[in-house]
């Protein structure tokens, strides 16, 4: 089974870099996951809530165990989130385009995380 298929079968997703701005990927990805019945949690220090949903400051603040972290942040921020994900026992990281670089990928490998690059969850779900 592909890593992408494994991720799609998981139900608890955290969107790191969620946004209330409807033209931003952090918003579009959050919404489409919810529309496809994923248990979706937004992570951003910039919001307390988006459309009535509680938004969390960090992965540590989440009320449930997360299966997949979807990165919608710069590589610099993504690098720091990887350590937090590993510490919480989160195995899967979905890197949206523009959220990773060589340092981020090598850090994900060093931590033994299962990750996906060169793909977009929004495009995948929109086409399902």
N, C-alpha and C positions, 0 to 999 in steps of 0.2 A: 504494500500500500504506500502511496506517495505521502510525503510529509504534508502536502496541501490537503489531501483527502483526510488524513488524520486530524488536521486542524479543523476542517469543516465539520467533522463529526463531534467536535468538542462544543459544549454549550455555554461555558462561562468565559466571556471575553472582556478584556480591559482595553479601552482606547486611550493610549497615552498621547495627549495633545488634542483632546476633544475641544471643539469650538462651538460657540453659540452663533457664529456667523455662517449663515446658510450657504454662502458661496465657497466656504473653506472645506477642504477634504476631511478635516477633523469632525466636521458636522455631518457631511454626507455619509461617511463611513459608519459613524455612530448610528445614524438613522437607518441605513440599509440593513445593518446587523439586527437592529430591533425589529424591523419589518419582517425579517426572516426568522423571527422567534428565537434569536440568541439572547441569552441573559447577559446584557451589555452594561458595563460600568465605565463611566467617563473619568479620566484622570487629568486634572489641570489645576495648577495653583491660581489660575485666573478667574475661576467661577466657583460659586457655591451650589448653583443649580442651573440646569438648562431644561426649559420646557417642563418644569415640575419634577425633573429627576435630580436626585442628589448627585453632586459631582465631588469626587474625592481628590485630596491634595497629592497623595502618594499611593503606591500599591499597598504599602503597609496599612493604610487606613481602610481598605476594603473589608466589607463584612463577610465575604465568602472567599473560598479558594478559587483562584482563577486558573483556567486551562491554557488560554492563549492571550499574549500581550500583542496588540496591534500598535505599531509605532507610527505616529504621525507627527514626529518632532525632528529637529535637526540631529545629525550624527553626534554632535557634542553632547546633547541631552540624552540621546539613545544609549550612549556609552555608559552613563551613570545608571540608567534604568536597568541595564543588564545585570549588574551586581544585585540590585534590589530583587529582581525577578528570581535569580538563582537562590538568594537567601530565603525566599518564600516558597521554594520548590516548584516554581512555574517552569515547565519544560519548553513550551512552544513560543517562539517569537516570529511574528509576521511583520517584516520590514516593508513599509510602503515605499514606492520610488522616492528617492531623495533623502531617505532617513538613515542611510548607512554609507560607510566608506570602508576602506581596507582595515582600519583600526577597529571599527565596530564589528566587522565580520570575524576578525581574528580573536577578538574578545569573546564573542558568542561561541566560537569553537573552543577556546581555552576553558570556558565555563561548562562545556559539554551540553549546550543548549541545542534544541532542534529548531532551525530557523529557515525562513523562506525569503529570498530576495528576487528581484526582477519580476514581481507579480503585483497585482492589486486586488484586494478583497472586494472593493466596490465593483469593479468590472466583472469579477467572477460571479457575484451574487446578482448583479443586474441581468446577466445573461442566463440565469437559471430559470 
